[in-house]
Amino acid sequence: MSKAWDGGELGQFEYDGFDWVADHHARYPGFTAYDHDPDIDRDDLGYRIRINSEEQPDSEAVALLEELVGSADRVKRVISQALFDDVMGEGPGSGVWWEGNAEDVEDVIGVDLPDEPEAWAALLELGSIVILETHRLAEVQGPVAVMNFSALFEEDHGIGFLTDGQAVYGIGYAEDVPPFGMLDSATGDE
């Protein structure tokens, strides 16, 4: 018998043996990468929520998820600014290939990059939110999330952002996001 949890407006969650999982059949507002692709049915776009916990999610994890889902405009600004800063070489440094490589990113997508950081949301489409109830980030009390996106310039791996919705603490490949400072910018090695 599978375990279930009613997350209210967040959805119905099923425990898969590792995470509590719910699928949202609506797009996360503001991230519009696939608007440029006529072959993608926008009605089929949505995102998955995973809460990394063996027990039913605690109140802090639920509060973070509610914040991320309910404050999409602010989250879009925070994520877009962090990506802009990283690609322009002005952020704390992700250590991945696009850090400080705006010209290479432009080459991959084939168009000029937006001048305004918030417009960078058009390069991303949310695929999942993973809530981590336990982590080792000293600067964050309580859970954090990894928001995983498809990205027009990183189609193979996607991009993930380690965040609490207020700030970004790391950027990397989707599902594998180390905190800033963990990777050597020159090699991408830990």
N, C-alpha and C positions, 0 to 999 in steps of 0.2 A: 504494500500500500504506500503510495507516495504521500509525502508531507506537503501540505498547502498552507499558505498564509494569505489572508486578505489584507492587501496594502491600501485599501480604500481607493482614493483617486489615483494612486500610483499603480494600481492594477492587482491582478491575482498572480501570486507567486507560487512556483513549484520548486521544491528542493530537489536538485539533481545529484546529490551526493557530495557536492563541493560548494555550490552557491545556491542562493534563492534567485530564481530567474523569472522575469516577466517580459513579454514582448509588447512594444507599443506600435500600433499600426498607424501612426501619424508621424510626420517629420518633426524634428526638434526645430523650433523657430530660429530663423536667421542664418543658418548654414545651408548654402544653396549651390554647392558644387555641381550637382547633376542637372541644374536648370539649363545648362549649356548643351546637354546631350539629348538630342531628339529621340534616341533609341530607348531611353529609360522612362518607364511609366512612373510618374511621380506619385500616383496613388498607391504603388507598391512599396514606397520608401517608408521606413520606420526605424526604430532602434530597439535594442535589447538592454534591459537593466539586469545587472547581476550584483547581488550583495554577498560578499565573501564572508560567510558565517555558517557554523554548523548548527547553531540554535537560531530561533526566529530572530530577525534583525532587532538590534537594540534601538532605543529611542534616539540616540545620537546619530546612528546610521540613517534612520528614517528622516530625521530633521535635515541632514545634509542632502539626502536625495530630494526631499521636498524643496529645499533651497535651490538646488540645481535645476529642477524641473520648473519651479515657479518663478525663477528670476532669469529667464533665458536671455533677456536683453543685456543684463549686466555680465552674465557668463560669456556671451558673445563678445563683448568688449574686452574682457579679461583675456580670453583665449586668443582673439585676433591680435591684440597688442603684444602678447608674448610671442606669437609666431612672427609677427613683423619684426620685433626686436631681435629674435634669433636669426632670422634670414639676413637681416641687415648688419649682423655682427655687433649689435648694441646691447644684447641681453647677457645674462650670466653664463650662457654657453651650454648648448645641448650636447655637443660632441659628435653630432651626426653630420652627414654630408652637406646639408643645406645651411648649416650655421655659417653666417658671413658670406654666403654664396648666392646673392640675389641674381647675378648674371646667369648662373647655371640653372636656377629655378625658372627664370624667364625662358631659357632655351628649352627646358623640358615642357613647359605649358604652351610655348609658342606665342605668347602675348606679353605686353608690358605688365609688370606688377602694379597693383594699385598704389597710389601715393598715400592714401589715408589708411591707417592700421585697421579700422573697423571694416573696411571694404574687403579685407583679407578673408572674412568669413565666407565669401563667395568661392574660395578655393577648397572649402571643406564641406563634408556631409557627415553628420554624426551616425555612427554605427552602434556604439554601445557606451553605457555608463557602468563602470565597475566600482562599487563601494568597498573600500578596504577598511574593515573595522579595526584591524591591527596593522601597524606600520612602524617604521623606525625614523620618522621625521621629527627631529627635536623641536622644530619651529611650529609644529601643528599639534594642538591638543584635540583629541577626538579623531574620528575617521577622516579619511581623504578619499578622493575619487580619481580614477583614471578614466578620462573621456577619450574614447577611441574614434578616430575619424578616417574616412576615405579622403584622400587628398589628390588634387589634380596633378601635383608634381611628385607624388610618392604613391603610385598606384599599386606597387608590389606589396608593400608592407603597411601602408597607412601611417598615421601619426597619432600618438597618444599624448595627453597632457595630464600631469599629476597636479590635482587642484583641490581646493576646498571651496571653490566658487568665488573666493575673494582674491586669490593670487594663484599663480602657477609656480610650482616647486620643481618641475622637471618636464622636459619634452624629449620624446624619442619615438622609436617605432611603436606602432599600436601594440598593445598587450605587453610591452617590454620597456617600460618607462622608468629610467633611473632618476633620482633627484639630481638637480644641477650640481656639477662638480664631480660626479661619479665617473664620467667618461673623459678621456683625454681627447681634446678637440682635434688634435692632429691625426690620431689613429682610430678613434672611436672605441678604444680598449678601456677596460676598467682598471 
